Amino acid sequence: RFAESPEERWERLSRLAGIREQMARPEAALEAAAALLTLANAEAALAERRPSAASLAARLHLRLGQPAKAAEALAQNTAAGVPVEFLREAVLQ
């Protein structure tokens, strides 16, 4: 197995989450979304992608009937510097 850069790992996990979501496997997609959040929190170069990972996690939590966990994920997108589209989603949900 080859070593992956953080960017390559992000791309792999992002695709995996999308595939699993399209296959109607929200639990499995949520695992990948959680890994994306962990990666974004651990790698400064990926910090700008944290809002999209939080948004994905929130959407999956809602699909699984977990509104409190969705609210927790969206709360991450109310911080200063979060792009307006993610802030809007967090405030309106």
C-alpha positions as CSV (number, residue, x, y, z in Angstrom):
1,R,0.0,0.0,0.0
2,F,1.3,3.4,-0.9
3,A,1.4,6.3,1.5
4,E,-1.3,8.9,0.7
5,S,-1.0,12.6,1.1
6,P,-3.7,14.3,3.1
7,E,-5.2,15.6,-0.1
8,E,-5.3,12.1,-1.7
9,R,-6.9,10.7,1.5
10,W,-9.5,13.5,1.4
11,E,-10.4,12.8,-2.2
12,R,-10.7,9.0,-1.5
13,L,-12.9,9.5,1.6
14,S,-15.0,12.1,-0.2
15,R,-15.7,9.8,-3.1
16,L,-16.4,6.9,-0.8
17,A,-18.9,9.0,1.2
18,G,-20.6,10.1,-2.0
19,I,-20.8,6.6,-3.4
20,R,-22.2,5.2,-0.1
21,E,-24.7,8.0,0.1
22,Q,-25.9,7.4,-3.5
23,M,-26.2,3.7,-2.7
24,A,-28.6,4.6,0.1
25,R,-26.1,3.5,2.8
26,P,-26.2,6.6,5.1
27,E,-24.6,4.8,8.0
28,A,-21.6,3.8,5.9
29,A,-21.5,7.3,4.3
30,L,-21.5,8.8,7.8
31,E,-18.4,6.8,8.7
32,A,-16.5,8.4,5.8
33,A,-17.9,11.8,6.7
34,A,-16.6,11.4,10.2
35,A,-13.2,10.5,8.8
36,L,-13.3,13.6,6.6
37,L,-14.0,15.8,9.7
38,T,-11.1,14.1,11.6
39,L,-8.8,14.6,8.7
40,A,-9.8,18.3,8.3
41,N,-9.2,18.9,12.0
42,A,-5.8,17.1,11.9
43,E,-4.4,18.7,8.7
44,A,-4.1,22.5,8.6
45,A,-3.9,22.3,4.8
46,L,-7.4,20.8,4.8
47,A,-9.0,23.1,7.3
48,E,-10.9,25.1,4.6
49,R,-12.7,21.8,3.8
50,R,-14.1,21.3,7.3
51,P,-17.4,23.1,6.6
52,S,-18.2,20.8,3.7
53,A,-17.5,17.7,5.8
54,A,-19.6,19.1,8.6
55,S,-22.4,19.8,6.2
56,L,-22.2,16.3,4.8
57,A,-22.2,14.8,8.3
58,A,-25.3,16.9,9.3
59,R,-27.2,15.8,6.2
60,L,-26.5,12.2,6.9
61,H,-27.4,12.5,10.6
62,L,-30.8,14.0,9.5
63,R,-31.3,11.2,7.0
64,L,-30.7,8.7,9.9
65,G,-33.2,10.6,12.2
66,Q,-30.6,12.1,14.4
67,P,-31.4,15.8,14.6
68,A,-29.3,16.5,17.7
69,K,-26.2,15.1,16.1
70,A,-27.0,17.0,12.9
71,A,-27.2,20.2,15.0
72,E,-23.8,19.4,16.6
73,A,-22.2,19.0,13.1
74,L,-23.8,22.2,11.8
75,A,-22.7,24.1,14.9
76,Q,-19.1,23.8,13.6
77,N,-20.2,25.9,10.6
78,T,-21.2,28.9,12.7
79,A,-17.5,29.9,13.4
80,A,-15.9,33.0,12.0
81,G,-14.5,32.6,8.6
82,V,-16.9,29.8,7.4
83,P,-18.1,30.4,3.9
84,V,-21.5,32.0,3.7
85,E,-23.2,29.1,2.1
86,F,-22.3,26.8,5.0
87,L,-23.1,29.5,7.6
88,R,-26.5,30.0,6.0
89,E,-27.2,26.3,6.0
90,A,-26.2,26.0,9.7
91,V,-28.4,29.0,10.7
92,L,-31.4,27.9,8.7
93,Q,-31.4,24.3,9.8
